[in-house]
Amino acid sequence: MKIFYDDEVDAAYIELSTQHPQGVIELAEGVNLDVTEDHHIVGIEILDASKKLAIETLYRLEMEPPMAHAA
């Protein structure tokens, strides 16, 4: 995973895969999922990012234990 922020255009991008996206799914205004043809998520684009999230925490990594799978 890679995280990018461009302060000139106030856009954040979270790259989840190196696959080439084939399409975009808009989740909300300015929040888009880049997806492959078979709907695997490649990345998340956030426009007007400083209005939607705390940029100073964008690069902070916090990990939780794996979620238990329901039987």
ZATI-11241 format. One record per residue: x, y, z of N, C-alpha, C in turn. Coordinates in steps of 0.02 Angstrom, whole numbers, plus 50000, padded with zeros to 5 digits. Layout:
BEGIN
[r [X; Y; Z]; [X; Y; Z]; [X; Y; Z]],
...
//
This chain:
BEGIN
[r [50042; 49942; 50000]; [50000; 50000; 50000]; [50045; 50062; 50000]],
[r [50025; 50111; 49959]; [50060; 50175; 49958]; [50008; 50230; 49965]],
[r [50029; 50284; 49999]; [49984; 50341; 50010]; [50018; 50403; 49981]],
[r [49979; 50439; 49941]; [50004; 50500; 49910]; [49958; 50558; 49928]],
[r [49987; 50617; 49937]; [49946; 50678; 49946]; [49978; 50734; 49906]],
[r [49938; 50767; 49865]; [49960; 50823; 49824]; [49926; 50886; 49852]],
[r [49965; 50927; 49887]; [49935; 50986; 49918]; [49917; 51040; 49868]],
[r [49945; 51038; 49808]; [49928; 51088; 49757]; [49856; 51079; 49733]],
[r [49833; 51017; 49729]; [49764; 51004; 49707]; [49721; 50977; 49763]],
[r [49750; 50969; 49823]; [49715; 50945; 49882]; [49681; 50877; 49868]],
[r [49722; 50831; 49844]; [49697; 50764; 49828]; [49741; 50711; 49861]],
[r [49709; 50661; 49889]; [49744; 50604; 49919]; [49729; 50542; 49878]],
[r [49778; 50497; 49874]; [49767; 50434; 49839]; [49799; 50379; 49881]],
[r [49759; 50327; 49893]; [49783; 50269; 49929]; [49786; 50212; 49878]],
[r [49847; 50193; 49861]; [49857; 50139; 49812]; [49859; 50073; 49848]],
[r [49813; 50029; 49831]; [49807; 49964; 49863]; [49836; 49908; 49822]],
[r [49847; 49920; 49758]; [49871; 49869; 49712]; [49907; 49903; 49655]],
[r [49953; 49867; 49623]; [49988; 49894; 49565]; [49951; 49877; 49500]],
[r [49894; 49844; 49506]; [49854; 49828; 49447]; [49829; 49893; 49415]],
[r [49818; 49890; 49349]; [49793; 49949; 49313]; [49718; 49952; 49321]],
[r [49690; 50009; 49344]; [49618; 50014; 49352]; [49583; 50016; 49284]],
[r [49525; 49986; 49281]; [49484; 49985; 49220]; [49423; 50030; 49226]],
[r [49407; 50051; 49287]; [49349; 50093; 49297]; [49350; 50126; 49365]],
[r [49299; 50166; 49376]; [49293; 50205; 49438]; [49222; 50197; 49465]],
[r [49218; 50188; 49531]; [49153; 50187; 49565]; [49153; 50247; 49612]],
[r [49105; 50293; 49603]; [49100; 50351; 49646]; [49061; 50332; 49708]],
[r [49093; 50338; 49767]; [49060; 50322; 49830]; [49022; 50382; 49857]],
[r [49051; 50440; 49850]; [49020; 50503; 49871]; [49054; 50557; 49829]],
[r [49029; 50617; 49833]; [49059; 50671; 49794]; [49133; 50678; 49813]],
[r [49177; 50667; 49763]; [49249; 50674; 49774]; [49282; 50615; 49808]],
[r [49247; 50559; 49816]; [49276; 50498; 49844]; [49263; 50441; 49795]],
[r [49317; 50416; 49765]; [49310; 50367; 49711]; [49353; 50306; 49724]],
[r [49327; 50248; 49703]; [49365; 50186; 49704]; [49388; 50172; 49633]],
[r [49452; 50160; 49623]; [49477; 50136; 49559]; [49474; 50060; 49562]],
[r [49444; 50029; 49511]; [49434; 49957; 49512]; [49457; 49926; 49446]],
[r [49472; 49860; 49450]; [49487; 49822; 49390]; [49422; 49801; 49357]],
[r [49428; 49769; 49300]; [49369; 49746; 49263]; [49327; 49698; 49305]],
[r [49359; 49658; 49347]; [49322; 49611; 49390]; [49309; 49639; 49460]],
[r [49311; 49705; 49466]; [49292; 49743; 49526]; [49339; 49733; 49586]],
[r [49402; 49715; 49575]; [49451; 49717; 49629]; [49471; 49790; 49640]],
[r [49475; 49811; 49702]; [49491; 49881; 49718]; [49566; 49892; 49710]],
[r [49584; 49941; 49669]; [49653; 49958; 49655]; [49675; 50018; 49697]],
[r [49630; 50066; 49707]; [49648; 50125; 49745]; [49587; 50166; 49764]],
[r [49600; 50213; 49809]; [49548; 50258; 49833]; [49572; 50330; 49822]],
[r [49533; 50369; 49786]; [49548; 50439; 49773]; [49502; 50483; 49814]],
[r [49532; 50533; 49848]; [49492; 50579; 49888]; [49509; 50650; 49866]],
[r [49461; 50683; 49834]; [49469; 50752; 49812]; [49447; 50799; 49868]],
[r [49475; 50860; 49870]; [49463; 50906; 49926]; [49478; 50870; 49991]],
[r [49534; 50836; 49992]; [49552; 50791; 50047]; [49555; 50826; 50114]],
[r [49583; 50887; 50116]; [49590; 50921; 50181]; [49523; 50939; 50212]],
[r [49469; 50938; 50172]; [49402; 50952; 50198]; [49368; 50887; 50221]],
[r [49396; 50830; 50202]; [49364; 50766; 50218]; [49402; 50724; 50269]],
[r [49467; 50739; 50280]; [49505; 50700; 50328]; [49562; 50743; 50356]],
[r [49589; 50721; 50411]; [49644; 50757; 50443]; [49709; 50737; 50406]],
[r [49734; 50781; 50364]; [49793; 50767; 50323]; [49852; 50746; 50366]],
[r [49860; 50776; 50425]; [49917; 50761; 50467]; [49917; 50688; 50491]],
[r [49860; 50655; 50489]; [49857; 50584; 50509]; [49859; 50537; 50449]],
[r [49861; 50564; 50389]; [49858; 50524; 50329]; [49913; 50472; 50325]],
[r [49972; 50489; 50349]; [50029; 50444; 50344]; [50043; 50404; 50407]],
[r [49999; 50409; 50457]; [50007; 50371; 50519]; [49979; 50301; 50510]],
[r [50018; 50252; 50528]; [49997; 50183; 50521]; [49978; 50155; 50589]],
[r [49919; 50129; 50593]; [49896; 50095; 50653]; [49870; 50027; 50631]],
[r [49891; 49976; 50667]; [49870; 49909; 50648]; [49829; 49877; 50705]],
[r [49778; 49843; 50686]; [49735; 49807; 50733]; [49747; 49732; 50722]],
[r [49733; 49691; 50772]; [49737; 49619; 50761]; [49689; 49598; 50706]],
[r [49704; 49544; 50670]; [49659; 49521; 50617]; [49589; 49508; 50644]],
[r [49540; 49523; 50603]; [49470; 49510; 50623]; [49457; 49435; 50622]],
[r [49422; 49412; 50672]; [49404; 49341; 50676]; [49350; 49327; 50623]],
[r [49357; 49272; 50588]; [49307; 49253; 50538]; [49249; 49218; 50572]],
[r [49188; 49238; 50553]; [49129; 49205; 50581]; [49122; 49135; 50553]],
[r [49104; 49089; 50594]; [49096; 49019; 50571]; [49028; 49007; 50542]],
//
